[in-house]
């Protein structure tokens, strides 16, 4: 059964985008953002090694706990907050319907 969810992404200039994401393809947030041509590089290909998909979780969704690799990468990222996560580590599931994220600023 195919279940699509809706997620809201606020880009780096404050524009809000409502995205539809399938939950049957094992896609992560970074891949969904890239499919909508949002400015997420995903330089490492989703391996939690670059932080170019760094975002802030704005909704109250309960996410899988960050792995040690993700935490290590966030320790090296710019503009990290308590709600920071790497989009490549957030996989689309029906439980994430209504997720709201803000893309973090990139380093200068």
Order of alpha helices (4+ residues) and beta strands (2+ residues): beta-beta-alpha-beta-alpha-beta-beta
